[in-house]
């Protein structure tokens, strides 16, 4: 790492950068769109695998999680623990 830095030090000082092409397609989502995905519709037809993946994707400990409204309109947060047998 130090060797690479020393070899490119002068380029860094003169703002002469060599950019690399990204390997993967960019995946930027607006916050409003992202948050809409964590809302679970109890009437939505979805596979169990897709449901589990959605819950896992939005499970950030105590910070954030998927949520749904029960039939009475009361909000519930969904947490998931998956353990290998």
LOTI-908464 format. One record per residue (C-alpha): residue number from 0; x, z, y. Coordinates in pm, 1 decimal, padded with zeros to 6 digits. Layout:
N
GUPA   pos          u          w          v
GUPA   NUM          X          Z          Y
...
***
This chain:
85
GUPA   pos          u          w          v
GUPA     0    00000.0    00000.0    00000.0
GUPA     1    00281.0    00088.1    00239.0
GUPA     2    00462.8   -00233.1    00148.8
GUPA     3    00154.1   -00441.1    00235.9
GUPA     4    00115.7   -00253.4    00563.2
GUPA     5    00480.0   -00308.8    00661.5
GUPA     6    00461.1   -00678.4    00572.2
GUPA     7    00157.4   -00723.3    00796.8
GUPA     8    00239.4   -00480.3    01078.0
GUPA     9    00329.8   -00749.4    01333.6
GUPA    10    00013.3   -00944.9    01251.1
GUPA    11   -00192.1   -00631.6    01310.2
GUPA    12   -00030.6   -00572.5    01649.6
GUPA    13   -00098.0   -00929.7    01763.0
GUPA    14   -00456.5   -00932.8    01628.8
GUPA    15   -00364.0   -01208.9    01386.5
GUPA    16   -00583.0   -01124.6    01087.2
GUPA    17   -00625.3   -01307.8    00760.7
GUPA    18   -00987.5   -01268.3    00654.3
GUPA    19   -01088.3   -01289.7    00290.8
GUPA    20   -01412.5   -01445.4    00177.6
GUPA    21   -01665.6   -01196.8    00042.6
GUPA    22   -01717.5   -01204.9   -00331.9
GUPA    23   -02081.8   -01107.4   -00311.7
GUPA    24   -02383.7   -01210.4   -00109.1
GUPA    25   -02457.5   -00975.1    00179.3
GUPA    26   -02738.9   -00731.6    00110.8
GUPA    27   -02854.0   -00587.0    00443.0
GUPA    28   -03205.4   -00448.7    00461.1
GUPA    29   -03379.0   -00318.8    00772.3
GUPA    30   -03465.2    00050.7    00756.3
GUPA    31   -03838.3   -00016.4    00793.0
GUPA    32   -03829.9   -00259.9    00496.7
GUPA    33   -03613.8   -00028.2    00288.2
GUPA    34   -03841.3    00268.2    00351.4
GUPA    35   -04147.5    00064.5    00256.9
GUPA    36   -03998.7    00020.1   -00091.3
GUPA    37   -03985.3    00393.2   -00154.8
GUPA    38   -04362.3    00423.2   -00115.5
GUPA    39   -04518.0    00417.1   -00462.0
GUPA    40   -04860.6    00258.2   -00496.8
GUPA    41   -05038.7    00425.5   -00786.9
GUPA    42   -05246.0    00111.2   -00846.5
GUPA    43   -04945.8   -00124.8   -00853.6
GUPA    44   -04879.7   -00306.2   -01182.2
GUPA    45   -04509.9   -00247.0   -01252.7
GUPA    46   -04294.2   -00213.5   -01563.4
GUPA    47   -04159.7    00128.1   -01654.5
GUPA    48   -03805.7   -00003.0   -01616.0
GUPA    49   -03873.1   -00126.3   -01260.8
GUPA    50   -04044.3    00201.4   -01172.4
GUPA    51   -03751.3    00407.9   -01302.0
GUPA    52   -03501.3    00187.4   -01119.1
GUPA    53   -03692.6    00224.1   -00792.3
GUPA    54   -03706.0    00603.0   -00825.7
GUPA    55   -03335.7    00618.3   -00913.8
GUPA    56   -03244.9    00395.4   -00617.2
GUPA    57   -03411.5    00631.9   -00370.7
GUPA    58   -03310.2    00965.4   -00522.0
GUPA    59   -03057.6    01117.9   -00281.0
GUPA    60   -03069.1    01481.1   -00382.8
GUPA    61   -03260.2    01681.9   -00122.1
GUPA    62   -03223.7    01411.8    00144.9
GUPA    63   -03464.5    01140.7    00042.0
GUPA    64   -03677.9    01019.1   -00246.5
GUPA    65   -03967.8    00797.9   -00344.9
GUPA    66   -04308.2    00925.7   -00257.7
GUPA    67   -04675.3    00861.0   -00327.4
GUPA    68   -05012.0    00982.5   -00205.9
GUPA    69   -05244.3    01136.9   -00463.5
GUPA    70   -05616.4    01051.2   -00473.6
GUPA    71   -05681.8    01322.7   -00212.7
GUPA    72   -05420.1    01179.1    00027.1
GUPA    73   -05167.8    01458.1   -00034.7
GUPA    74   -04804.5    01330.3   -00027.8
GUPA    75   -04573.8    01392.5   -00325.4
GUPA    76   -04200.4    01330.9   -00358.5
GUPA    77   -04067.5    01196.4   -00689.5
GUPA    78   -03743.0    01324.4   -00843.2
GUPA    79   -03603.5    01200.8   -01171.1
GUPA    80   -03354.9    01335.3   -01422.9
GUPA    81   -03241.8    01099.3   -01697.0
GUPA    82   -03019.2    01235.1   -01972.5
GUPA    83   -02868.9    01053.5   -02266.5
GUPA    84   -02971.9    01203.2   -02602.2
***
